[in-house]
């Protein structure tokens, strides 16, 4: 496939020369030259001065990524090997950590190749491709993992169907197939993951440090409400950490059996806990009307959700959701408030939290804050990569 030259509008050149990696259609003088995803791109300013080499791949963020700033570098097996080896080396401490065997190995633009993410689960690797263009480099990434890591088996997740949705398919690529479930360990808690069962495997690496704090600091002796609970992993960490009882609420029907399974993986009886299939937004409102409260409330909503009765946008509606959570938190209780949205800066999130407590008429203090863990390497020139904000909050009723 012939390389294509794309030109950045002069008003946008400064940020690209400062390292911004995402190629957006609006930034291009000549977007019409983009014809086939996977095309290699030479990116220049309007006068032909070199900025970087990249590739064309349509995703919700833009139309491609700059991969190298060196004119002599070509996007080929040698370059991908170099990026993968560097990423693996940076995470050597994670490989050697006996308290975990699941983490992120390659974090897209943070490791030099936007549109491709690689996760590690006990010597099995899952490669996420976020555009058809990124998928054109599948064989190079697979080959690099086979030659340069401890890989047993490789899976893929194609995330470039309509509006960036997952492409339903058999995700096994090569090597040995993983057990189903595969049991991974994090801080001596077992987590069941399924590498070939749809878009999600069963838990998210990015909340690792938050789970550890719940386990070690906040769960003991408290009743716990875990909203938007997915497979209930937060609830299991709370239970292992000594909570009195957990209540997990999620709208997905299969969340019930998945959460029960996670408890069983840790020799805990799920019947000692409440696992509820319900709209978390409505559950909070009903719980408030019943004057029921919890010692620890975990609030980790999706950035956007639509249920039968609720349409939720984290950017616009988080404060209202947090007010509902405050009202079901007991005096001096704890709220773990998480926001997964690149479009909300940490300062804006703190302001939103303050407004929510003010509207609820409740004083509070911030006990801890979290962003992405160290394995989620980010690019300082691409602030959008730092999407996760978590605040541990305490009501100050006395």
FIFIDREN-847631 format. One line per field, with one value per residue (C-alpha): residue in three letters; y, z, x. Coordinates in steps of 0.25 Angstrom, whole numbers, plus 2048, in hexadecimal, padded with zeros to 3 digits. Each point is the difference from the previous one (the first is absolute). Layout:
% FIFIDREN-847631
code <- [ALA_...]
py <- [Y_...]
pz <- [Z_...]
px <- [X_...]
***
This chain:
% FIFIDREN-847631
code <- [UNK_UNK_UNK_UNK_UNK_UNK_UNK_UNK_UNK_UNK_UNK_UNK_UNK_UNK_UNK_UNK_UNK_UNK_UNK_UNK_UNK_UNK_UNK_UNK_UNK_UNK_UNK_UNK_UNK_UNK_UNK_UNK_UNK_UNK_UNK_UNK_UNK_UNK_UNK_UNK_UNK_UNK_UNK_UNK_UNK_UNK_UNK_UNK_UNK_UNK_UNK_UNK_UNK_UNK_UNK_UNK_UNK_UNK_UNK_UNK_UNK_UNK_UNK_UNK_UNK_UNK_UNK_UNK_UNK_UNK_UNK_UNK_UNK_UNK_UNK_UNK_UNK_UNK_UNK_UNK_UNK_UNK_UNK_UNK_UNK_UNK_UNK_UNK_UNK_UNK_UNK_UNK_UNK_UNK_UNK_UNK_UNK_UNK_UNK_UNK_UNK_UNK_UNK_UNK_UNK_UNK_UNK_UNK_UNK_UNK_UNK_UNK_UNK_UNK_UNK_UNK_UNK_UNK_UNK_UNK_UNK_UNK_UNK_UNK_UNK_UNK_UNK_UNK_UNK_UNK_UNK_UNK_UNK_UNK_UNK_UNK_UNK_UNK_UNK_UNK_UNK_UNK_UNK_UNK_UNK_UNK_UNK_UNK_UNK_UNK_UNK_UNK_UNK_UNK_UNK_UNK_UNK_UNK_UNK_UNK_UNK_UNK_UNK_UNK_UNK_UNK_UNK_UNK_UNK_UNK_UNK_UNK_UNK_UNK_UNK_UNK_UNK_UNK_UNK_UNK_UNK_UNK_UNK_UNK_UNK_UNK_UNK_UNK_UNK_UNK_UNK_UNK_UNK_UNK_UNK_UNK_UNK_UNK_UNK_UNK_UNK_UNK_UNK_UNK_UNK_UNK_UNK_UNK_UNK_UNK_UNK_UNK_UNK_UNK_UNK_UNK_UNK_UNK_UNK_UNK_UNK_UNK_UNK_UNK_UNK_UNK_UNK_UNK_UNK_UNK_UNK_UNK_UNK_UNK_UNK_UNK_UNK_UNK_UNK_UNK_UNK_UNK_UNK_UNK_UNK_UNK_UNK_UNK_UNK_UNK_UNK_UNK_UNK_UNK_UNK_UNK_UNK_UNK_UNK_UNK_UNK_UNK_UNK_UNK_UNK_UNK_UNK_UNK_UNK_UNK_UNK_UNK_UNK_UNK_UNK_UNK_UNK_UNK_UNK_UNK_UNK_UNK_UNK_UNK_UNK_UNK_UNK_UNK_UNK_UNK_UNK_UNK_UNK_UNK_UNK_UNK_UNK_UNK_UNK_UNK_UNK_UNK_UNK_UNK_UNK_UNK_UNK_UNK_UNK_UNK_UNK_UNK_UNK_UNK_UNK_UNK_UNK_UNK_UNK_UNK_UNK_UNK_UNK_UNK_UNK_UNK_UNK_UNK_UNK_UNK_UNK_UNK_UNK_UNK_UNK_UNK_UNK_UNK_UNK_UNK_UNK_UNK_UNK_UNK_UNK_UNK_UNK_UNK_UNK_UNK_UNK_UNK_UNK_UNK_UNK_UNK_UNK_UNK_UNK_UNK_UNK_UNK_UNK_UNK_UNK_UNK_UNK_UNK_UNK_UNK_UNK_UNK_UNK_UNK_UNK_UNK_UNK_UNK_UNK_UNK_UNK_UNK_UNK_UNK_UNK_UNK_UNK_UNK_UNK_UNK_UNK_UNK_UNK_UNK_UNK_UNK_UNK_UNK]
py <- [800_80D_80B_80C_80E_807_80F_806_80E_80B_804_7F1_7FE_805_7F5_7F5_805_800_7F1_7FF_7F2_7FF_804_806_803_80F_802_7FB_809_7F4_7F5_7FC_7F8_7F6_7F4_7F3_7FD_7FC_80A_804_80F_80B_80C_80D_80F_808_803_7F2_800_7F2_7FE_7F1_7F2_7F9_7F9_802_7F9_805_800_809_809_803_7FA_7FB_801_805_7F4_806_80E_7FB_801_7F4_7F7_7F7_7FA_7F1_7F4_806_80C_7F8_7F7_80C_806_7F2_7FD_80E_7FE_7F3_805_80B_7F7_7F6_803_7FC_7F2_7FE_804_7F3_808_801_7F9_809_80E_809_7FD_80A_80D_805_80E_800_7F5_806_7F9_806_7F7_7F4_7FB_7F3_7FA_7F4_7F5_7F6_7FE_802_80D_807_80A_80B_807_80D_801_7F8_808_7FB_7F2_800_7FF_7F4_7F6_809_801_7F1_7FD_809_7FA_7F2_804_809_7FC_7F4_7FE_7F3_805_80D_805_80D_80A_807_80D_806_7FD_80B_80B_7F9_7F4_7F2_7F6_7F3_7F5_7F5_808_7F5_802_7F7_7F7_7F9_803_805_7F9_806_806_804_803_80C_805_80F_802_7F2_801_7F7_805_7F8_805_7FB_804_7FB_805_80D_80E_7FF_7F6_802_80B_80D_801_810_7FF_7F7_80A_804_7F1_7FF_80C_7FA_7F3_806_80D_802_7F3_7FA_801_808_7FC_802_805_7FD_807_7FD_7F4_7F8_7F2_805_800_80D_7F8_7F4_809_807_7F2_7FB_80D_7FD_807_7FD_7FD_805_804_7FF_807_7FF_801_7F4_7F3_7F8_809_7F7_7F3_807_806_7F3_7F9_80B_7FD_7F1_802_806_7F5_80A_7FD_80A_7FD_808_80C_807_7FF_808_802_80E_80E_806_80E_7FC_7F7_80C_808_7F5_7FD_80F_800_7F4_807_7F4_804_7F9_802_800_803_7FD_809_7FC_803_7FF_80D_7FE_7F7_7FF_7F7_800_80B_807_807_803_808_800_80E_806_7F7_7FC_80A_7FC_7F1_804_807_7F3_7F8_80A_7FE_7F1_801_800_80B_800_7F6_7FE_802_7FB_80A_7FB_808_7F9_80C_806_80D_804_805_7FC_80F_800_7F2_806_80C_7F6_7F8_80D_805_7F3_800_80E_7FD_7F4_80A_7F6_804_7F7_7FD_7FA_7F4_7FB_802_7F7_801_7F5_7F6_7FF_7F5_80A_808_80D_80A_80E_807_7F8_804_7F9_7F3_803_7FC_7FA_809_7FA_807_7F9_809_800_807_809_800_801]
pz <- [800_7FC_80B_800_803_809_804_80D_800_804_80C_806_7FD_80D_809_7F6_800_80F_800_7FE_7FA_7FB_7F2_7FF_7F3_804_801_7F2_7F4_7F7_807_7F2_7FE_80B_7F8_806_80F_803_7F6_805_802_7FF_808_7FC_802_7F5_7FA_800_80D_806_80D_801_7FA_804_7FA_7FC_80A_802_80F_808_804_7F2_7F3_804_808_7FF_804_7FE_7FF_7F9_7F1_7FE_809_7F8_806_7FF_808_805_805_807_806_806_806_806_806_806_806_805_807_806_807_805_80E_7FD_7FA_80D_80A_806_805_7F2_7F3_7F8_7FB_7F3_7F8_7F4_802_7F2_7FD_80E_7FB_7F2_7F8_801_7FD_806_80F_805_80D_808_808_805_7F4_7F6_7F8_7FB_7F5_7FE_7F2_800_7F1_7F3_7FD_80D_7FD_7F4_809_807_7FB_804_80E_801_7FB_809_80C_7FC_7FF_80B_80C_809_7F8_801_7F7_7F9_7FF_7F9_802_7F3_805_7F3_7FC_7FF_80A_805_805_802_7F3_805_7FC_805_807_801_7F7_803_80A_80B_803_80E_80B_801_809_802_80F_802_80D_805_80E_804_7FB_7F5_7F3_7F6_7F2_7F2_7F5_7F5_805_7F9_801_80F_808_80E_806_7FE_803_801_80E_806_80A_804_803_808_809_802_804_80A_805_7FE_7FF_80E_809_7F6_7F8_7F1_7F4_7F3_7F5_7F1_805_7F3_805_80F_801_809_809_801_804_80B_805_801_807_80B_7FC_808_7F3_7F2_7F6_7F1_7F6_7F1_7F5_7F8_803_800_80A_80B_7FC_7FD_80D_807_7F9_804_80F_7FE_7FA_80E_808_804_800_7F7_808_80B_7F7_7F8_7F1_7F9_7F1_7FF_7FB_809_7FE_804_80B_807_7FF_807_80A_804_801_80A_808_7FE_801_7FE_807_7F2_7F3_7F3_7F4_7F3_7F5_7F1_7F9_7F9_803_7FB_808_7FF_80A_7FF_7F6_807_7FB_80A_7FB_803_80A_80A_80A_801_801_80B_808_800_805_80B_805_801_807_80F_809_7FF_7F5_7F4_7F1_7F5_7F5_7F2_7F3_7F3_7F7_7F8_7FE_80E_807_80E_805_7F9_807_80E_7FD_7FC_80D_808_7FA_802_80F_801_7F9_80A_80C_805_803_7FC_7FE_7F6_806_7F3_7F1_7F5_7F1_7F7_806_7FB_7F5_7F9_7FA_7FA_7F7_806_7F3_800_80C_7FC_803_80F_800_80E_80D_80D_80D_80E_807_80F_805_80C_808_80D]
px <- [800_806_803_7F7_804_7F6_802_7FC_7FA_809_7F8_801_80F_805_7F9_804_80F_7FF_7FC_7F1_7FE_7F2_7FD_7F2_7F9_7FD_80F_803_801_7FE_7F8_7FB_80D_7FC_7FB_803_801_80E_807_80D_800_80B_7FB_805_7FC_7FB_80D_805_808_801_7F8_7FF_7FC_7F3_7F4_7F2_7F6_7F2_7FB_7F7_80C_806_805_80D_80D_80E_809_80E_806_80D_7FF_809_7F7_7F6_7F4_804_803_80D_7FA_7F4_80B_807_7F3_7FB_80E_801_7F2_802_80D_7F9_7F7_80A_7FC_7F2_805_808_7F5_7FB_7F3_7FB_800_7F7_803_802_80C_7FE_7F8_7FD_806_807_809_801_7F5_7F2_7F5_806_7FF_806_7FC_806_7F9_80A_808_7F4_800_7F3_803_7F5_7FF_7F8_7FF_801_80D_806_7FC_808_80C_7FB_80A_80C_7FB_7FC_80E_807_7F9_803_80F_802_7F7_7FC_7F3_7F8_7F4_7FB_7F2_7FB_7F5_7FB_7FA_7FD_7F1_7F6_803_80C_7F9_806_7FF_7FA_80A_808_80B_80B_80C_80B_808_7F8_7F2_7FE_7F7_7F2_800_80F_802_80A_805_800_804_7FD_7F2_7FC_7F9_7F9_802_7FB_809_7F7_7F2_7FD_806_803_808_7FA_807_808_80F_7FF_7F9_80B_805_7F2_7FC_80D_7FB_7F2_806_80A_7FA_7F1_7F8_803_7F4_7F7_7F4_803_7F8_807_7F8_802_807_802_806_801_80F_7FF_7F6_80A_80B_7F7_7FC_80E_804_7F6_7F3_7F4_7F8_800_7F5_803_7F7_801_7F5_806_7F9_80D_806_7FA_806_80D_801_7FC_80C_80A_7FC_801_80E_804_7F9_7F5_7F1_7F9_7F3_806_7FF_7F6_801_7F6_7FC_7FB_801_80B_7FA_7F2_806_807_7F3_7F8_80A_800_7F1_801_80B_809_80F_80D_80E_807_7FA_808_7FB_807_7F6_803_802_7F3_7F4_7F2_7F6_7F0_7FF_80D_80A_80D_80C_80C_804_7F2_7F9_80B_7FD_7F2_804_80A_7F5_7F7_80D_802_7F2_802_80D_800_805_810_7FF_808_7FD_80A_7FC_806_7FF_805_7FF_80C_7F8_7FF_80D_804_7FD_7F2_7FD_804_7F7_7F5_802_800_7F3_7F9_803_7FC_7F3_7FE_803_80B_80E_80B_80F_809_807_807_801_804_803_805_80A_80E_7FE_7F6_80B_7FB_806_802_7FC_7F3_7F8_7F4_807_7FF_7F1_7FF_7FD_7FC_7FE_7FE_7F7_7FB_7F3_804_7F4_807]
***
